[in-house]
Amino acid sequence: MSKSISNIDWMNQLENVIREFVKEKLELIMKEEIQTFLEMEQEGTSNRRNGYYHRNLDTQYGRIEGLSVPRDRNGEFQTQLFAPYQRHTGWLEEAVIKMYQSGMSTREIGKFIERILGNAYSPTTISHITDVVREDIEKWHNRPLPKRYSVLYLDGLYVKLRRDTVEKEVIYVVLGVNEEGYREILDFFVGGQESAYVWQEILQQLYKRGVKEVLLGVFDGLPGLEEAFKAVYPKADVQRCVVHKVRNTLNRVRKKRSI
């Protein structure tokens, strides 16, 4: 592949795909949320679903547009994911990504669901929504992956993850572009500081899941990463990018100084 890939294009593509992923999973949770809400109402009520309304939600990956929020006929349902007039979230998208990383247990998923939805629902309801999300997570992780990808893009995103304390960890994101040009997130992995060793383990897992051939790998200049990539995909070309440098520079610029 002789034509190089624009760093800004890759940054935009990655953020677009993450936004769509987060949007899809938020809509899944809200679908189960309103179903549970209606089931909790007294027998004989005439209340039922009444379509959706659409709203925007700003995230650290850009604006999610047209988020489908379910509504009921009586206008009583209110999702607990965000407040009615809230337009920005700094942690909700991180919680979704954290839940969908490889290796999350049912208990850990349940804790995230409980934290996301607060105290609005009973433990039984939280357990039900957790089961639905867990089933979707398993389906996502076990979905067939193409044998051949034109491009694998590797990026480590540092975010604050809320646990007992607030600390920064890296989210390893693998974005693939198949031969038809379709972009998808292959997987998320969370933990510690970014290292070439962990990237090599991630790539080996993807190889075992069926990703046998890659034409081009795109990533930053993390020491040892090119060697780690070549160890799994020795025939692939590689291209360095400066996405991390651009992103980190912008993060350090005060808003009033931004262009």
Backbone bond lengths (Angstrom), bond angles and torsions (degrees), N, CA, C in turn:
res aa  C-N    CA-C-N  psi(-1)  N-CA   C-N-CA  omega(-1)  CA-C   N-CA-C  phi
1 M - - - 1.466 - - 1.515 107.88 -
2 S 1.305 117.91 105.85 1.443 121.85 -171.18 1.518 113.40 -83.27
3 K 1.321 117.16 -29.23 1.448 120.43 -176.06 1.522 110.01 -79.31
4 S 1.345 116.47 125.62 1.455 119.83 179.86 1.519 110.35 -75.55
5 I 1.304 115.79 160.56 1.448 122.23 -176.79 1.514 109.36 -106.34
6 S 1.317 117.17 128.77 1.456 122.76 -179.34 1.518 110.59 -62.66
7 N 1.349 115.52 133.76 1.458 119.87 178.38 1.522 111.63 -62.02
8 I 1.326 116.76 -41.15 1.454 120.53 -179.75 1.520 110.07 -66.52
9 D 1.347 117.19 -38.76 1.461 120.34 176.81 1.522 110.65 -59.11
10 W 1.334 115.91 -43.65 1.461 119.12 -178.86 1.518 111.59 -66.57
11 M 1.342 116.27 -39.67 1.462 119.48 178.09 1.524 110.09 -60.92
12 N 1.326 116.15 -44.24 1.465 120.66 179.94 1.522 111.38 -65.10
13 Q 1.340 116.77 -43.44 1.462 120.63 -179.62 1.522 110.83 -61.93
14 L 1.326 116.92 -44.25 1.455 120.90 -179.11 1.521 110.69 -61.85
15 E 1.324 116.34 -47.16 1.461 119.39 -178.16 1.521 110.96 -67.54
16 N 1.322 118.16 -36.33 1.471 120.71 176.71 1.521 111.50 -61.00
17 V 1.329 116.61 -45.65 1.465 120.88 -177.93 1.524 110.74 -67.26
18 I 1.335 117.73 -40.75 1.461 120.46 178.14 1.521 110.65 -63.89
19 R 1.324 116.76 -41.62 1.474 119.74 178.45 1.524 111.33 -59.95
20 E 1.333 116.35 -44.97 1.465 119.75 -179.85 1.527 110.90 -64.66
21 F 1.321 116.55 -37.89 1.459 120.89 178.39 1.525 110.18 -63.15
22 V 1.326 116.78 -49.80 1.467 121.09 -179.52 1.530 110.40 -61.87
23 K 1.316 116.82 -41.68 1.473 120.94 178.76 1.530 110.91 -58.60
24 E 1.317 116.48 -47.32 1.464 120.96 -179.24 1.518 111.67 -60.05
25 K 1.329 117.43 -40.87 1.462 120.35 -176.86 1.528 111.75 -76.38
26 L 1.320 118.42 -34.32 1.463 120.39 174.68 1.520 110.67 -63.66
27 E 1.319 116.38 -40.45 1.468 120.47 178.92 1.524 111.05 -66.14
28 L 1.337 117.06 -35.02 1.468 120.62 175.97 1.526 110.74 -62.22
29 I 1.330 116.88 -46.14 1.463 120.56 -179.37 1.527 110.71 -63.87
30 M 1.337 116.97 -42.64 1.466 119.66 -179.28 1.524 112.00 -66.76
31 K 1.314 116.98 -32.29 1.464 120.64 177.34 1.518 110.38 -61.97
32 E 1.327 116.71 -44.11 1.463 120.46 178.02 1.522 110.89 -72.41
33 E 1.312 115.96 -31.69 1.462 120.80 -179.46 1.531 111.30 -63.04
34 I 1.336 117.25 -48.08 1.467 118.95 -179.45 1.525 111.13 -70.61
35 Q 1.326 117.10 -32.91 1.467 119.77 176.96 1.524 110.39 -60.88
36 T 1.330 116.11 -44.32 1.461 121.22 178.26 1.521 110.64 -65.96
37 F 1.325 116.89 -40.81 1.468 121.49 179.30 1.525 110.72 -58.63
38 L 1.318 116.96 -45.82 1.464 120.53 -178.50 1.526 111.70 -69.37
39 E 1.319 116.96 -34.61 1.461 120.49 179.06 1.523 111.61 -69.40
40 M 1.325 117.77 -26.23 1.461 121.52 -179.12 1.528 111.99 -78.45
41 E 1.335 116.68 -18.18 1.459 119.44 -178.62 1.528 110.79 -68.55
42 Q 1.328 115.88 158.69 1.461 120.74 -177.14 1.517 110.99 -64.64
43 E 1.331 114.09 151.44 1.462 119.68 178.14 1.520 110.31 -63.07
44 G 1.311 115.93 144.36 1.448 120.19 177.71 1.509 114.43 93.23
45 T 1.335 118.15 -8.51 1.457 120.10 178.69 1.519 110.28 -67.84
46 S 1.302 115.56 148.13 1.470 119.95 178.71 1.516 111.99 -92.58
47 N 1.320 115.27 1.51 1.458 118.95 -177.57 1.528 110.83 -69.65
48 R 1.316 116.49 141.23 1.464 121.31 176.75 1.522 108.62 -159.15
49 R 1.306 115.85 179.33 1.466 120.21 -179.46 1.526 110.93 -62.09
50 N 1.327 113.44 149.38 1.461 119.04 -179.69 1.525 110.00 -140.02
51 G 1.331 115.62 53.53 1.454 120.24 176.08 1.517 113.04 73.23
52 Y 1.323 114.97 -147.43 1.463 121.84 -175.04 1.526 109.85 -140.82
53 Y 1.318 114.62 158.86 1.461 119.23 162.82 1.526 106.67 -121.65
54 H 1.301 116.44 159.11 1.462 120.28 -174.44 1.526 110.39 -115.15
55 R 1.298 114.13 141.51 1.457 119.66 -179.67 1.522 109.54 -146.07
56 N 1.317 115.92 166.97 1.455 121.88 178.82 1.521 109.86 -105.61
57 L 1.315 115.82 151.97 1.459 121.13 178.81 1.524 108.10 -142.91
58 D 1.319 116.24 121.95 1.462 120.86 179.93 1.517 110.69 -83.37
59 T 1.327 116.00 134.23 1.460 121.66 178.25 1.516 108.49 -129.82
60 Q 1.315 116.06 174.89 1.462 119.38 177.92 1.526 111.52 -68.75
61 Y 1.313 117.28 -11.73 1.464 121.27 177.21 1.531 111.88 -102.46
62 G 1.328 115.79 13.95 1.459 119.35 -179.65 1.523 111.16 107.12
63 R 1.319 115.79 -177.97 1.462 121.34 -174.75 1.519 111.95 -84.78
64 I 1.334 115.73 125.58 1.462 121.41 169.01 1.516 107.20 -81.95
65 E 1.308 116.67 117.21 1.458 120.89 -178.00 1.527 110.32 -104.37
66 G 1.325 115.57 142.26 1.458 120.27 175.55 1.505 114.07 69.70
67 L 1.332 117.96 33.57 1.459 120.82 176.29 1.526 108.62 -64.51
68 S 1.327 117.03 122.77 1.465 121.71 -176.38 1.527 110.50 -83.40
69 V 1.322 115.85 111.47 1.466 122.19 -179.37 1.529 108.37 -105.76
70 P 1.331 118.52 120.44 1.473 120.14 -177.70 1.522 111.56 -69.55
71 R 1.323 115.72 153.06 1.456 120.51 176.76 1.523 109.33 -137.73
72 D 1.325 114.51 160.14 1.461 120.83 179.66 1.529 109.57 -110.83
73 R 1.325 115.19 164.78 1.472 120.36 -176.22 1.529 111.52 -61.97
74 N 1.330 117.67 -38.72 1.463 120.76 -175.53 1.527 113.35 -84.63
75 G 1.326 116.38 -4.27 1.464 119.28 179.24 1.514 114.19 69.27
76 E 1.333 117.46 28.32 1.463 121.63 -176.12 1.533 112.94 -99.19
77 F 1.318 116.58 -22.26 1.470 119.12 -176.05 1.522 110.68 -76.95
78 Q 1.331 115.26 136.01 1.459 122.18 173.55 1.524 108.63 -138.49
79 T 1.319 116.64 117.31 1.452 119.54 178.44 1.522 110.67 -58.52
80 Q 1.321 115.27 145.45 1.463 121.39 177.34 1.522 112.66 -92.95
81 L 1.333 116.93 2.24 1.466 119.70 179.87 1.516 111.49 -69.35
82 F 1.325 116.04 -34.34 1.467 120.45 179.56 1.519 108.47 -156.66
83 A 1.332 115.53 160.95 1.459 121.22 -179.68 1.525 109.78 -73.45
84 P 1.356 117.02 157.06 1.475 120.46 -176.34 1.524 114.38 -52.44
85 Y 1.336 117.09 -38.24 1.462 119.27 -176.24 1.525 112.63 -109.42
86 Q 1.307 115.98 11.86 1.457 119.57 178.86 1.517 109.71 -70.34
87 R 1.301 116.31 133.65 1.463 120.30 -179.32 1.526 113.00 -120.08
88 H 1.316 117.62 -2.14 1.453 119.31 -177.34 1.518 110.29 -141.68
89 T 1.310 116.51 138.37 1.460 121.82 174.52 1.517 108.93 -131.31
90 G 1.305 117.15 138.08 1.450 119.99 178.38 1.516 112.37 -110.66
91 W 1.335 116.71 -7.93 1.461 118.72 -174.24 1.521 113.25 -129.64
92 L 1.319 118.32 -20.93 1.464 121.13 -175.59 1.522 111.08 -61.25
93 E 1.329 116.49 -44.69 1.463 119.51 179.76 1.522 111.36 -65.43
94 E 1.334 116.95 -33.27 1.459 120.45 177.48 1.523 110.75 -66.59
95 A 1.330 116.25 -39.26 1.467 120.31 178.98 1.519 110.86 -64.03
96 V 1.326 117.49 -40.63 1.462 121.32 178.83 1.520 110.03 -62.70
97 I 1.322 116.52 -47.70 1.472 120.50 179.97 1.532 110.31 -61.69
98 K 1.320 115.94 -41.94 1.454 119.94 -179.77 1.530 110.97 -60.62
99 M 1.334 116.51 -42.29 1.468 119.78 -179.69 1.516 111.82 -63.39
100 Y 1.323 116.75 -34.69 1.458 120.49 -174.09 1.526 113.19 -92.98
101 Q 1.318 117.61 8.39 1.453 118.29 175.37 1.521 109.47 -72.68
102 S 1.297 115.84 160.73 1.460 120.63 179.58 1.528 110.91 -66.53
103 G 1.332 115.87 139.93 1.453 121.12 171.67 1.506 116.50 87.97
104 M 1.335 119.16 8.69 1.461 120.99 179.51 1.532 110.22 -73.72
105 S 1.324 116.69 132.77 1.461 121.03 178.58 1.526 110.06 -84.39
106 T 1.340 115.87 163.37 1.466 120.57 177.90 1.523 110.51 -59.83
107 R 1.308 117.24 -38.68 1.462 120.95 179.78 1.523 110.64 -63.64
108 E 1.316 116.91 -44.10 1.470 120.20 179.86 1.524 110.97 -65.30
109 I 1.331 117.03 -40.87 1.467 120.62 177.32 1.520 110.01 -61.22
110 G 1.340 116.04 -42.89 1.455 120.75 178.96 1.517 112.62 -59.98
111 K 1.325 116.47 -39.15 1.464 120.30 178.49 1.517 111.13 -64.48
112 F 1.328 116.72 -39.29 1.464 119.89 178.31 1.520 111.03 -67.50
113 I 1.324 116.95 -42.11 1.466 120.08 178.67 1.526 109.89 -61.36
114 E 1.322 116.36 -43.62 1.464 120.87 179.71 1.524 110.66 -62.87
115 R 1.311 116.32 -40.48 1.462 120.12 179.75 1.523 111.46 -68.98
116 I 1.324 116.53 -37.12 1.463 120.82 -179.84 1.523 111.17 -68.37
117 L 1.347 116.48 -43.69 1.461 120.51 -173.49 1.525 113.36 -92.00
118 G 1.330 117.58 -8.86 1.447 119.89 176.83 1.512 112.61 72.55
119 N 1.330 115.86 -149.21 1.460 121.92 -176.02 1.524 112.66 -101.95
120 A 1.317 116.77 21.31 1.467 120.36 -174.37 1.526 112.83 -76.53
121 Y 1.341 116.96 -19.39 1.453 119.74 -174.18 1.521 111.47 -125.90
122 S 1.312 115.11 158.84 1.465 121.35 179.59 1.524 110.45 -73.23
123 P 1.340 117.46 162.02 1.469 120.33 175.66 1.526 112.53 -56.24
124 T 1.337 117.13 -35.06 1.469 120.55 179.27 1.526 110.66 -64.27
125 T 1.325 115.85 -42.01 1.465 120.52 179.47 1.528 110.49 -66.45
126 I 1.326 116.32 -44.18 1.467 120.53 178.25 1.525 109.76 -59.55
127 S 1.333 116.58 -41.12 1.458 121.52 179.61 1.525 110.82 -63.16
128 H 1.328 116.64 -41.04 1.469 120.62 179.52 1.526 110.83 -63.92
129 I 1.327 116.78 -47.96 1.466 119.98 -179.69 1.523 110.24 -64.43
130 T 1.340 116.59 -36.97 1.469 120.80 176.76 1.524 110.84 -59.85
131 D 1.338 117.13 -43.32 1.466 121.06 179.94 1.529 111.28 -61.56
132 V 1.335 116.01 -40.95 1.468 120.08 179.67 1.526 110.35 -64.91
133 V 1.332 116.56 -45.12 1.467 120.52 179.78 1.521 110.62 -66.14
134 R 1.338 117.10 -41.98 1.462 120.57 179.34 1.532 110.81 -60.10
135 E 1.322 116.67 -42.58 1.467 120.61 178.18 1.529 110.80 -61.42
136 D 1.328 116.66 -40.58 1.462 120.46 178.59 1.523 110.65 -67.18
137 I 1.335 116.87 -38.88 1.465 121.29 178.57 1.526 110.31 -62.40
138 E 1.332 116.55 -45.85 1.466 120.30 179.95 1.528 110.93 -62.78
139 K 1.310 115.71 -41.11 1.462 120.04 178.36 1.514 110.58 -62.64
140 W 1.329 116.83 -41.06 1.465 121.55 -178.98 1.529 111.00 -65.91
141 H 1.320 116.41 -43.16 1.468 119.92 -177.99 1.525 112.62 -73.18
142 N 1.312 117.66 -24.28 1.463 121.17 -177.69 1.523 113.01 -100.01
143 R 1.327 117.56 5.10 1.462 119.93 -179.12 1.518 109.85 -66.73
144 P 1.313 117.97 147.18 1.462 120.85 179.13 1.531 110.82 -64.69
145 L 1.309 116.29 138.96 1.460 121.70 175.92 1.526 109.10 -110.95
146 P 1.336 117.45 141.80 1.466 119.79 178.67 1.529 111.77 -59.32
147 K 1.302 115.71 150.55 1.463 120.58 178.31 1.522 111.56 -69.36
148 R 1.328 116.04 -32.24 1.462 120.93 -171.52 1.531 110.49 -126.77
149 Y 1.329 116.11 129.19 1.460 122.13 174.86 1.531 109.15 -119.98
150 S 1.312 114.66 138.60 1.459 118.67 175.46 1.527 110.77 -68.41
151 V 1.332 115.58 -40.58 1.462 120.06 -177.37 1.530 109.72 -141.42
152 L 1.314 116.41 139.09 1.457 122.75 164.69 1.521 107.52 -116.09
153 Y 1.312 115.71 125.15 1.449 121.23 179.26 1.515 108.48 -109.81
154 L 1.330 117.71 124.62 1.453 123.21 -178.01 1.523 109.47 -110.12
155 D 1.316 115.71 128.94 1.463 118.89 179.95 1.518 109.83 -143.74
156 G 1.314 116.23 137.46 1.449 121.99 175.54 1.511 109.68 -107.74
157 L 1.329 117.28 114.90 1.460 122.36 -178.22 1.522 109.40 -103.79
158 Y 1.317 116.94 122.39 1.457 119.78 178.29 1.519 109.63 -90.01
159 V 1.323 116.39 124.03 1.461 121.53 -179.36 1.525 109.15 -137.38
160 K 1.332 115.46 161.82 1.454 121.18 174.85 1.520 108.82 -87.13
161 L 1.314 116.91 123.99 1.460 121.74 -179.79 1.519 108.70 -111.24
162 R 1.320 116.50 124.91 1.461 121.25 -176.24 1.528 110.84 -81.19
163 R 1.306 113.72 114.41 1.461 120.21 172.04 1.521 105.80 -126.42
164 D 1.342 118.01 -135.19 1.458 119.53 173.97 1.527 109.69 -68.35
165 T 1.320 115.30 -29.83 1.458 121.04 173.79 1.517 107.42 -130.10
166 V 1.336 115.40 166.51 1.459 119.81 177.83 1.518 108.03 -97.55
167 E 1.312 116.97 118.23 1.452 120.62 -178.68 1.515 109.62 -140.75
168 K 1.323 114.96 158.06 1.458 119.11 -179.02 1.520 110.05 -94.22
169 E 1.322 114.88 134.17 1.456 121.65 173.80 1.519 107.46 -133.94
170 V 1.306 114.99 163.37 1.459 118.99 178.93 1.525 109.74 -91.98
171 I 1.320 115.82 137.02 1.458 122.04 169.63 1.518 106.68 -101.45
172 Y 1.322 116.53 114.65 1.455 121.23 176.88 1.529 108.13 -82.03
173 V 1.315 116.14 119.64 1.455 121.15 -178.85 1.522 109.49 -116.66
174 V 1.332 116.32 128.38 1.463 121.52 175.50 1.521 107.71 -111.95
175 L 1.320 115.66 114.44 1.456 121.85 177.95 1.520 108.65 -107.02
176 G 1.319 117.26 125.50 1.454 121.30 -179.99 1.513 112.22 -111.54
177 V 1.321 115.63 146.95 1.469 122.42 172.65 1.522 106.48 -120.73
178 N 1.347 116.30 115.53 1.461 118.51 -177.69 1.519 111.45 -82.10
179 E 1.308 116.84 -176.52 1.468 120.82 -173.88 1.522 113.20 -69.78
180 E 1.328 116.39 -17.42 1.469 120.20 176.79 1.521 111.49 -90.88
181 G 1.327 116.88 -0.31 1.457 120.79 179.07 1.517 113.98 88.09
182 Y 1.330 117.40 5.39 1.466 120.70 -179.80 1.524 109.57 -78.24
183 R 1.332 116.50 131.94 1.459 122.25 -179.54 1.524 110.07 -101.09
184 E 1.311 115.88 136.58 1.463 120.00 177.17 1.517 110.22 -150.94
185 I 1.328 115.18 152.14 1.455 120.75 172.50 1.520 107.57 -81.71
186 L 1.322 116.42 121.39 1.462 119.31 -179.81 1.514 111.24 -77.56
187 D 1.328 116.38 -38.52 1.455 118.73 179.55 1.520 110.47 -171.77
188 F 1.342 115.03 161.91 1.452 123.68 171.65 1.525 108.42 -116.74
189 F 1.316 115.73 144.11 1.453 121.70 173.39 1.525 106.45 -139.06
190 V 1.329 117.51 137.92 1.454 121.00 -176.66 1.514 109.66 -126.04
191 G 1.333 116.17 139.41 1.448 117.63 171.66 1.507 115.53 150.97
192 G 1.338 114.75 131.72 1.446 122.33 170.14 1.507 115.46 61.62
193 Q 1.323 114.91 -153.01 1.447 122.70 178.31 1.531 109.44 -97.83
194 E 1.311 116.46 146.86 1.456 120.80 -176.33 1.525 110.90 -63.32
195 S 1.330 116.05 134.51 1.462 120.21 178.95 1.512 110.20 -147.04
196 A 1.331 116.04 151.47 1.460 121.86 178.74 1.525 110.74 -65.06
197 Y 1.338 116.57 -32.86 1.465 120.42 -179.65 1.528 110.80 -61.76
198 V 1.341 116.50 -45.31 1.467 119.94 179.35 1.523 110.11 -65.82
199 W 1.323 117.16 -40.12 1.465 119.95 177.90 1.525 111.12 -59.26
200 Q 1.325 116.78 -40.58 1.461 119.22 179.65 1.528 110.85 -64.52
201 E 1.336 117.81 -40.06 1.463 120.50 176.09 1.526 111.61 -61.85
202 I 1.328 116.49 -40.33 1.468 121.47 179.10 1.519 110.19 -63.30
203 L 1.325 116.88 -46.01 1.458 121.29 179.99 1.534 110.95 -63.83
204 Q 1.317 117.30 -37.84 1.460 120.69 177.48 1.522 111.38 -63.98
205 Q 1.339 116.77 -37.97 1.463 120.51 176.89 1.523 110.91 -64.18
206 L 1.332 116.69 -42.35 1.467 120.75 179.03 1.526 110.77 -64.98
207 Y 1.328 116.07 -36.78 1.468 120.17 177.40 1.530 109.84 -62.19
208 K 1.329 116.26 -42.76 1.465 120.09 179.15 1.521 111.68 -66.07
209 R 1.341 116.65 -28.44 1.467 120.92 179.80 1.529 112.43 -80.85
210 G 1.347 115.70 -3.26 1.461 117.37 174.08 1.499 116.54 122.65
211 V 1.337 118.05 -6.34 1.467 120.20 179.86 1.527 108.13 -83.65
212 K 1.325 116.07 92.22 1.467 121.00 -172.12 1.527 113.65 -95.18
213 E 1.328 117.47 -26.60 1.462 120.35 -174.88 1.526 110.39 -131.05
214 V 1.330 115.63 133.31 1.461 122.31 176.56 1.526 108.08 -135.46
215 L 1.327 116.10 132.22 1.460 119.93 179.93 1.525 112.48 -84.32
216 L 1.336 116.36 -37.66 1.465 119.91 -174.54 1.523 110.39 -144.90
217 G 1.321 115.61 134.63 1.456 121.20 172.58 1.514 109.30 -111.79
218 V 1.320 116.71 133.47 1.462 121.79 -179.39 1.517 108.56 -121.89
219 F 1.332 116.56 124.77 1.460 121.30 -178.09 1.514 108.98 -163.56
220 D 1.335 116.47 174.74 1.458 120.03 -177.50 1.526 110.42 -86.73
221 G 1.302 115.52 -169.21 1.462 120.19 -174.09 1.512 114.72 -92.30
222 L 1.315 118.14 32.86 1.456 120.99 177.98 1.527 109.63 -56.99
223 P 1.336 118.66 127.37 1.470 120.58 -178.52 1.527 112.37 -53.95
224 G 1.327 115.77 128.65 1.449 121.98 176.46 1.518 115.13 85.66
225 L 1.344 117.26 -7.00 1.464 119.13 -175.29 1.527 111.92 -70.08
226 E 1.326 116.89 -39.52 1.469 118.59 179.33 1.527 110.53 -62.85
227 E 1.320 117.11 -41.73 1.462 120.49 178.42 1.530 110.57 -64.93
228 A 1.331 116.92 -39.70 1.458 120.94 178.80 1.525 110.82 -63.61
229 F 1.323 116.30 -41.77 1.468 120.77 179.33 1.527 110.40 -64.87
230 K 1.330 115.79 -45.27 1.465 120.73 -178.34 1.529 111.98 -66.60
231 A 1.333 116.68 -27.01 1.462 119.86 178.56 1.523 111.20 -64.59
232 V 1.334 117.16 -29.74 1.460 121.45 -179.38 1.516 111.20 -96.74
233 Y 1.341 116.16 -38.96 1.464 121.69 -178.96 1.535 109.82 -125.59
234 P 1.330 116.43 74.59 1.477 120.52 -172.89 1.526 114.22 -65.36
235 K 1.317 119.11 -23.08 1.463 121.27 -177.30 1.530 112.85 -89.83
236 A 1.311 117.48 -6.71 1.470 120.90 -176.25 1.522 111.40 -78.01
237 D 1.324 115.90 147.35 1.459 121.27 168.52 1.525 107.89 -80.58
238 V 1.327 116.10 160.00 1.461 119.75 177.63 1.521 109.45 -129.66
239 Q 1.317 114.65 151.36 1.463 120.53 177.29 1.515 108.76 -137.34
240 R 1.319 115.40 128.08 1.454 120.25 177.31 1.526 109.53 -81.34
241 C 1.329 115.79 148.46 1.461 119.64 175.08 1.520 109.06 -135.17
242 V 1.302 116.80 169.22 1.461 121.87 -177.39 1.524 110.55 -118.35
243 V 1.320 116.23 26.58 1.466 119.90 -178.13 1.521 111.28 -56.52
244 H 1.334 116.51 -45.28 1.457 119.59 -178.87 1.523 111.01 -60.83
245 K 1.340 116.37 -43.84 1.454 119.57 -178.03 1.517 111.21 -63.98
246 V 1.321 116.20 -42.36 1.465 119.92 179.01 1.521 110.06 -63.39
247 R 1.336 116.57 -48.15 1.464 120.96 -177.12 1.521 110.99 -63.55
248 N 1.334 116.88 -45.40 1.452 119.98 -178.09 1.520 111.91 -65.99
249 T 1.335 116.36 -36.03 1.459 120.25 177.30 1.518 110.76 -64.01
250 L 1.333 116.92 -46.62 1.461 121.16 -179.96 1.521 111.29 -63.39
251 N 1.341 116.57 -36.09 1.464 119.69 -179.80 1.521 112.19 -66.06
252 R 1.326 116.58 -25.48 1.466 120.42 -178.50 1.531 112.29 -88.47
253 V 1.302 117.33 -11.41 1.465 120.92 -179.91 1.518 109.09 -83.43
254 R 1.325 116.68 128.49 1.451 119.87 177.61 1.518 110.21 -65.53
255 K 1.331 115.68 146.14 1.464 120.52 -174.64 1.513 110.88 -56.71
256 K 1.324 119.45 -40.50 1.447 121.17 -177.07 1.527 112.50 -69.09
257 R 1.361 116.58 -13.38 1.457 120.80 177.86 1.521 112.04 -100.35
258 S 1.346 115.96 -6.99 1.456 118.98 -178.05 1.505 110.21 -67.31
259 I 1.326 115.19 151.19 1.459 120.03 179.26 1.508 109.20 -85.39
